[in-house]
Amino acid sequence: MTDIFDIIGPVMIGPSSSHTAGAVRLGMIARRLLGEPPASAVIRLHGSFARTYKGHGTDKAIIAGLLGFAPDDLRIRNSLQIAQEEGLKYEFHPADLGDLHPNTALIELAGVSGKTLSLLGSSVGGGRVQIHSINGFPADCTAEYHTLIVYHRDTPGVIAAVTGILARRSVNIAQMKVHRSHRGGRSVIILETDEEITEDLCEEVRGVANVTGVTFLHAV
């Protein structure tokens, strides 16, 4: 069944749901995953993004997202000036990011504390996005749900322990995906949930044996 927003598009500042609304969401997601205001950003644009980003305002949109603005925020038009005023340094570069959607960006951030983040994602139309990787590791999520991302060593019992914690807290899993580098190597669980992920839930998951990292993303 077609959703009405597939027809009329999201509430946004134009001109394009793909080149602006989706680009804002990519910036917002990167900022939220970084967990602090970014101090610098290197943004590599692929395909159509690289060819038309100035004319379609993709540069303003991504920077707006990094500043924490929503897709319908009137300040998007002035985001580059606002970034300069707030001390956010940024660079845009065209890049060939491989066999990916033409509206794809690799966003590399350094936060005010020195924390770093790399996010590879695509704006796939109608303001929607697809996240391909976080810090070089597969993520494969849309941020349309609350999302818990658990990095761990590929050992028996980790997935059961993590899903058990969510079950005890009455958090319903809408979708779950698991990626691993190789048997016994690095692995990641992506859990998209109907209920919000809280910091104390993340702390409990961090205590599971063989878990090496946990991050969460509220639906955007």
C-alpha positions as CSV (number, residue, x, y, z in Angstrom):
1,M,0.0,0.0,0.0
2,T,1.4,3.4,-1.0
3,D,1.8,5.9,1.9
4,I,0.6,9.4,1.2
5,F,4.1,10.7,2.0
6,D,5.5,8.6,-0.9
7,I,3.3,10.8,-3.1
8,I,3.5,14.3,-1.6
9,G,7.0,13.9,0.0
10,P,8.2,15.0,3.5
11,V,7.8,18.4,5.2
12,M,11.0,20.0,4.2
13,I,12.9,23.0,2.9
14,G,13.4,22.4,-0.9
15,P,14.3,22.0,-3.6
16,S,14.6,18.2,-3.5
17,S,13.7,15.5,-1.1
18,S,16.7,13.5,-2.1
19,H,19.2,16.3,-2.3
20,T,18.1,18.3,0.7
21,A,15.7,16.4,3.1
22,G,17.6,13.1,2.8
23,A,20.9,14.9,3.0
24,V,19.8,16.8,6.2
25,R,18.9,13.4,7.7
26,L,22.3,12.0,6.9
27,G,24.0,14.9,8.7
28,M,21.6,14.6,11.7
29,I,22.3,10.8,12.0
30,A,26.1,11.4,11.8
31,R,25.9,14.1,14.6
32,R,23.8,11.9,16.8
33,L,26.1,8.9,16.4
34,L,29.1,11.1,17.1
35,G,27.3,12.0,20.4
36,E,28.6,15.6,20.5
37,P,28.8,18.7,18.3
38,P,31.3,18.2,15.5
39,A,34.3,20.5,15.3
40,S,35.3,19.4,11.7
41,A,33.8,17.5,8.9
42,V,35.1,16.0,5.6
43,I,32.3,15.1,3.3
44,R,32.9,13.0,0.2
45,L,30.1,13.1,-2.3
46,H,29.3,10.4,-4.9
47,G,27.5,10.4,-8.2
48,S,24.6,12.9,-8.5
49,F,25.5,14.4,-5.1
50,A,29.0,15.2,-6.4
51,R,27.7,16.7,-9.7
52,T,24.8,18.9,-8.4
53,Y,25.4,19.5,-4.7
54,K,25.8,23.3,-4.9
55,G,22.9,23.8,-7.2
56,H,20.6,21.6,-5.2
57,G,21.8,22.8,-1.8
58,T,23.1,19.4,-0.7
59,D,26.1,21.1,0.9
60,K,23.8,23.4,3.0
61,A,21.6,20.4,3.8
62,I,24.4,18.1,5.2
63,I,25.9,20.9,7.2
64,A,22.5,21.8,8.5
65,G,22.1,18.2,9.7
66,L,25.5,18.3,11.3
67,L,24.4,21.5,13.2
68,G,21.3,19.6,14.5
69,F,18.7,21.2,12.2
70,A,15.6,19.2,11.0
71,P,14.7,19.0,7.3
72,D,12.0,21.7,7.7
73,D,14.2,24.2,9.6
74,L,14.3,27.6,7.8
75,R,17.9,28.0,8.9
76,I,19.0,25.4,6.3
77,R,19.4,28.1,3.7
78,N,22.0,29.9,5.9
79,S,23.7,26.8,7.4
80,L,27.1,27.4,5.8
81,Q,27.2,30.8,7.4
82,I,25.9,29.5,10.7
83,A,28.6,26.7,10.7
84,Q,31.3,29.4,10.2
85,E,29.9,31.4,13.1
86,E,29.8,28.3,15.3
87,G,33.4,27.2,14.4
88,L,32.5,24.1,12.4
89,K,35.1,23.5,9.8
90,Y,34.1,21.5,6.8
91,E,35.3,20.3,3.4
92,F,33.4,18.8,0.4
93,H,35.1,16.6,-2.1
94,P,33.8,14.6,-5.1
95,A,34.5,10.9,-4.8
96,D,33.9,7.5,-6.3
97,L,32.4,5.5,-3.5
98,G,31.8,2.3,-5.5
99,D,28.6,0.6,-6.6
100,L,26.2,2.6,-4.5
101,H,23.1,4.8,-4.9
102,P,24.1,8.0,-6.8
103,N,23.0,10.2,-3.9
104,T,25.6,8.9,-1.4
105,A,27.9,10.6,1.0
106,L,30.8,9.6,3.2
107,I,30.8,11.9,6.3
108,E,33.9,11.9,8.4
109,L,33.6,13.8,11.7
110,A,35.8,14.9,14.5
111,G,34.0,16.1,17.6
112,V,34.8,18.8,20.1
113,S,36.4,16.3,22.4
114,G,38.4,14.6,19.6
115,K,36.0,11.7,19.2
116,T,35.8,10.6,15.5
117,L,33.1,9.0,13.4
118,S,32.7,7.8,9.8
119,L,29.3,7.3,8.3
120,L,28.5,6.1,4.8
121,G,24.9,6.6,3.7
122,S,22.6,7.3,0.8
123,S,19.5,9.5,0.3
124,V,17.2,7.1,-1.5
125,G,14.2,9.4,-2.2
126,G,11.3,10.9,-0.4
127,G,13.6,12.1,2.4
128,R,14.5,8.5,3.3
129,V,18.0,7.3,3.9
130,Q,20.0,4.1,4.0
131,I,23.0,3.8,6.2
132,H,25.6,1.4,4.8
133,S,28.4,1.6,7.4
134,I,29.5,3.2,10.6
135,N,33.2,3.5,11.2
136,G,33.8,1.2,8.3
137,F,31.7,-1.6,9.6
138,P,28.4,-2.6,8.0
139,A,25.3,-1.0,9.6
140,D,22.5,-1.5,7.0
141,C,19.7,0.5,8.7
142,T,17.3,3.3,7.8
143,A,17.0,5.2,11.1
144,E,13.2,5.1,10.6
145,Y,13.1,3.0,13.8
146,H,15.0,3.4,17.1
147,T,18.2,1.4,16.4
148,L,20.6,-0.4,18.7
149,I,24.0,-1.3,17.2
150,V,26.1,-3.8,19.1
151,Y,29.7,-4.6,18.1
152,H,31.0,-7.9,19.5
153,R,33.3,-10.8,19.0
154,D,31.6,-13.6,17.0
155,T,31.1,-16.1,19.9
156,P,28.1,-18.2,20.9
157,G,25.5,-16.6,23.2
158,V,26.0,-12.9,22.5
159,I,22.9,-12.5,20.3
160,A,20.8,-14.5,22.8
161,A,22.1,-12.3,25.7
162,V,21.4,-9.1,23.9
163,T,17.9,-10.0,22.7
164,G,17.1,-11.4,26.2
165,I,17.9,-7.9,27.7
166,L,15.5,-6.3,25.2
167,A,12.8,-8.9,25.9
168,R,13.1,-8.4,29.7
169,R,12.6,-4.7,29.2
170,S,9.6,-5.2,26.9
171,V,11.4,-3.7,23.9
172,N,10.0,-5.2,20.7
173,I,12.4,-5.9,17.8
174,A,11.0,-4.8,14.5
175,Q,14.0,-6.0,12.5
176,M,17.4,-7.6,13.3
177,K,20.5,-8.1,11.1
178,V,23.9,-9.6,11.9
179,H,27.1,-9.1,10.0
180,R,30.5,-10.6,10.7
181,S,33.9,-10.2,9.2
182,H,34.6,-14.0,9.5
183,R,33.9,-16.9,11.8
184,G,35.1,-15.9,15.3
185,G,36.0,-12.4,14.1
186,R,34.4,-9.0,14.4
187,S,30.6,-9.0,14.3
188,V,27.8,-6.4,14.6
189,I,24.1,-6.8,15.5
190,I,21.7,-4.1,14.2
191,L,18.4,-4.1,16.1
192,E,15.6,-1.8,14.9
193,T,13.0,-1.5,17.7
194,D,9.5,-0.1,18.2
195,E,10.4,1.3,21.6
196,E,13.0,3.9,22.5
197,I,16.5,2.7,23.4
198,T,17.7,4.2,26.7
199,E,21.2,4.7,28.0
200,D,20.7,2.4,30.9
201,L,19.7,-0.4,28.5
202,C,22.9,0.3,26.5
203,E,24.9,0.0,29.7
204,E,23.4,-3.4,30.4
205,V,24.2,-4.5,26.9
206,R,27.8,-3.2,27.3
207,G,28.2,-5.6,30.2
208,V,27.5,-8.7,28.1
209,A,30.6,-10.9,27.6
210,N,32.4,-10.3,24.3
211,V,30.5,-7.1,23.5
212,T,33.1,-4.5,22.4
213,G,30.9,-1.5,21.7
214,V,27.3,-0.2,21.8
215,T,25.7,2.8,20.2
216,F,22.1,3.8,19.6
217,L,20.2,6.0,17.4
218,H,16.7,7.5,18.0
219,A,14.4,7.4,15.0
220,V,14.8,10.5,12.8
